Structure formats: structure tokens, C-alpha cells
Amino acid sequence: QVQLVESGGGSAQPGGSLRLSCAFSGSIFSIYAMGWYRQAPGERELVATITSGGSTNYADSVKGRFAISRDNTKSTVYLQMNSLKPDDTAVYYCNAAREIYPEYTYWGQGTQVTVSS
């Protein structure tokens, strides 16, 4: 059973930085695309994804400020968040999507990010 454990959330001032980590266990990390999503009051939205091959995709609202990366040797995915804005305040969730059949998807428990002065 895949488990995802997020860490690194907390509080930051506008313009500051935070780095989220998501530790993956229970399966072969390298066959999963990984992603970060966030949820403020309202729907959960995509922040960034990275495929097993390293291709990345970002929401327009975070392009140029956030960077997703993965370390297959540590089975960990990261989200470096720079130039934080109050609108980035949300619970951030790690997602793992298996890229080969069967295409299961897993979610972490979420970590709170609060940006305020």
C-alpha cells in the first residue's frame, strides 16, 4: 500500500519561501508521476506535477515562483515555493499517480501553508 507523508508546511511572510517534501513508500517510486495540489476553501486545484521521466507542469498562478523536483534515490518529491503570496495559503496535498496499468492514485494527508504578514 502506497503511503505519502508530507512535511515542510508552516507560516511565511509574503515574499518568503518554503520547501515542501513528500516521502513515498510502499511501491516503486520511479513508475509514479508525482504532483502537488492545494485546497483553500473551495475545490482542490493542481499546483505542479512531475512525470517519472522528469517532465513538469505548473498552474499558471505559480509559474516562475514554484519548482517541483523529485529524487528517485530517496523516493521523495519536493515543492520549492518562492515569492509566496497570501493567495498561496492552502492545505497542500501530495499526489502519486501510477503511470502503468493499473493506474492507481494516492493522496497524502496534507500540510498547511499560511502566508501572511
C-alpha positions as CSV (number, residue, x, y, z in Angstrom):
1,Q,0.0,0.0,0.0
2,V,1.4,3.4,-1.0
3,Q,1.9,5.9,1.7
4,L,2.7,9.6,1.2
5,V,3.9,11.7,4.1
6,E,4.2,15.5,3.5
7,S,6.3,17.8,5.6
8,G,7.7,21.3,5.4
9,G,4.5,23.3,5.7
10,G,4.1,26.3,8.1
11,S,3.9,30.0,8.0
12,A,5.7,32.5,5.9
13,Q,5.6,36.2,5.1
14,P,4.7,37.5,1.7
15,G,7.8,37.2,-0.5
16,G,9.2,34.4,1.6
17,S,9.9,30.8,0.8
18,L,9.0,27.4,2.0
19,R,10.0,23.9,0.8
20,L,7.6,21.0,0.9
21,S,8.7,17.4,0.9
22,C,6.6,14.2,0.3
23,A,8.1,10.9,1.2
24,F,6.8,7.9,-0.8
25,S,6.8,4.3,0.4
26,G,5.1,1.0,-0.4
27,S,5.8,0.7,-4.1
28,I,8.2,1.5,-6.8
29,F,8.6,5.3,-6.8
30,S,10.0,5.5,-10.3
31,I,6.8,4.4,-12.0
32,Y,4.7,7.1,-10.5
33,A,4.1,10.6,-11.7
34,M,4.0,12.9,-8.6
35,G,2.1,16.1,-8.0
36,W,1.2,18.8,-5.6
37,Y,-2.3,20.1,-5.2
38,R,-3.8,22.6,-2.9
39,Q,-7.1,23.4,-1.4
40,A,-8.2,26.6,0.2
41,P,-11.9,26.9,1.0
42,G,-13.3,25.5,-2.3
43,E,-12.1,23.0,-4.8
44,R,-8.7,21.2,-4.8
45,E,-6.5,22.6,-7.6
46,L,-3.4,21.4,-9.3
47,V,-0.2,23.2,-8.4
48,A,2.5,21.2,-10.1
49,T,3.3,17.7,-11.5
50,I,6.4,15.8,-12.5
51,T,6.4,12.6,-14.5
52,S,8.6,9.6,-13.9
53,G,10.8,11.0,-16.7
54,G,11.1,14.4,-15.1
55,S,8.7,16.4,-17.3
56,T,7.0,19.1,-15.3
57,N,3.7,21.1,-15.5
58,Y,2.6,24.1,-13.4
59,A,-0.5,26.0,-12.7
60,D,-0.3,29.5,-14.3
61,S,-0.6,31.0,-10.9
62,V,2.7,29.5,-9.7
63,K,4.8,29.5,-12.8
64,G,8.1,31.2,-12.2
65,R,7.7,31.0,-8.4
66,F,7.4,27.3,-7.6
67,A,9.6,24.4,-8.7
68,I,8.8,20.7,-8.4
69,S,11.5,18.1,-8.3
70,R,12.0,14.5,-7.4
71,D,14.8,12.4,-6.0
72,N,14.3,8.8,-7.1
73,T,17.1,7.6,-4.8
74,K,15.2,9.0,-1.8
75,S,11.6,8.3,-3.1
76,T,10.8,11.9,-2.4
77,V,9.2,14.7,-4.3
78,Y,9.7,18.4,-3.4
79,L,8.0,21.7,-4.0
80,Q,10.2,24.7,-3.6
81,M,7.9,27.8,-3.1
82,N,9.4,31.2,-3.6
83,S,7.9,34.7,-3.7
84,L,5.0,33.5,-1.7
85,K,1.7,35.4,-1.8
86,P,-1.3,35.4,0.6
87,D,-3.3,33.7,-2.2
88,D,-0.9,30.7,-1.8
89,T,-2.4,30.0,1.6
90,A,-4.0,26.5,1.5
91,V,-3.6,22.9,2.5
92,Y,-1.1,21.3,0.2
93,Y,-1.5,17.7,-0.8
94,C,1.0,15.3,-2.4
95,N,-0.4,13.0,-5.1
96,A,1.1,9.8,-6.6
97,A,-0.3,8.6,-9.9
98,R,0.9,5.2,-11.2
99,E,1.9,5.6,-14.9
100,I,1.4,1.9,-15.9
101,Y,-1.7,-0.3,-15.6
102,P,-3.4,-0.4,-13.1
103,E,-3.4,3.3,-12.8
104,Y,-3.9,3.9,-9.1
105,T,-3.8,7.3,-7.5
106,Y,-2.9,8.0,-3.9
107,W,-3.0,11.1,-1.7
108,G,-1.1,12.3,1.3
109,Q,-2.8,13.8,4.4
110,G,-2.0,17.4,3.5
111,T,0.2,20.1,5.1
112,Q,-0.9,23.6,5.9
113,V,0.8,26.6,4.3
114,T,-0.1,30.0,5.6
115,V,1.2,33.2,4.0
116,S,0.5,36.4,5.9
117,S,2.3,39.4,7.3
